[in-house]
Amino acid sequence: MSTDELHEANAFAAHRGVSLHIETLRLHGLPVTTAQAAQLSASLQSELARLLATGPLSLPQAGGAVPAMVAPAIQVSPVARADEIGRQIARSIYQSLNGSL
């Protein structure tokens, strides 16, 4: 997803009234180096923005604020690239947001 597409997806999600703030994201045991962390983060953000812009959400009616949540575990191949892992994490977060665990 290009930067323009990401901005468009974020704008569409905002238009739908969706605002997501992740203060802390704890990832344990990932085969990602410090150098790959930025790529993983960018991939996670763009995939999550895409999902929020295109898919329905079933959030609680009272503003949808959630102090903490646990997303489903993902299976990571030892040869997975950082961008692939980021997309998997985004899909897991999205599943958790929808309550489809």
N, C-alpha and C positions, 0 to 999 in steps of 0.2 A: 504494500500500500504506500503510495507516495505521500509526501507531506501535505499536498493539497487535498488528497482523498481523506487523510486522517483529520484534517481541519473540517472538511465537509461532514464526515461521520460524527465528529464531536459536536458540530453545530446542529446536526439533525437530532442527536441524542438530547442536547440541551433544549431544542425546540419541543421535544416530547416531554420536557420537564424532568429529565434525568440528570442528576449531578452526582458523581461518584468521587469520593475522596478516600483513598487508602493511605492511612497514616503509616502503618507498619505492615510489611509483608515478610513473613518468616518462611524461608525456604531451607529445608534441611536435606543434606546428602546429595546435592545436585552435582553432576560432573561438569561444572562450569568454572572456568578460571576468572580471576578478577578482570582480566581484559575482555572476557566474553560477557560480563555482567551487563554492560551498557547495551549490547545487542539484544540480550534476553529481555531487558527492561523495555526497550523500544518495541520489540515484537509483541510483548505482553500488552503494552498500552494500545498499539494499533489494532490488535485482534479484539481486545475488549471494547474499544470504541466502535469497531465494525459490528460486533455482536449487539451492543446496546442500540446502535442505530437501526439495525435491521430486524431484530427479534423482539417478541413481546416479553414483558416483564410481569411477574406476579408478586409485586412487593406489598407489604402491609399498607393499609390505607392511611395510617397515622404518620405520614411523612416518610416512612420507609427507613428511618434512622436505625442502624444496628450497631451497638457498641463493639461487638466482636462476632466473628463467624469462622467456621472451619469449612474449608472447601474439600471436595473429594480428593483422595490421593490420586496421583497420576503414575503411570508406568513409563519410565524413561529408559530408552535404549542406551547402552554404553557408548554408542557412536552417534547419538543424536546431536544435532547442531543447536547452538544457543537459541536461534530464532525459532526452531521447532519446539523447544522446551517452553519458550515464552508463549507461543500459541496454545500449547497444551494447558499451561497454567491459567491463561485467560479463559479458556473454555470451562475449566474446573470452577473458577470464580463465578462465571456466568451461571453455571448449573446451580451453584450454591445460592446465588441471588434469586433464582427462580424457585428454589426449594425443591428441585428435582434431584434429590440425593438418592 
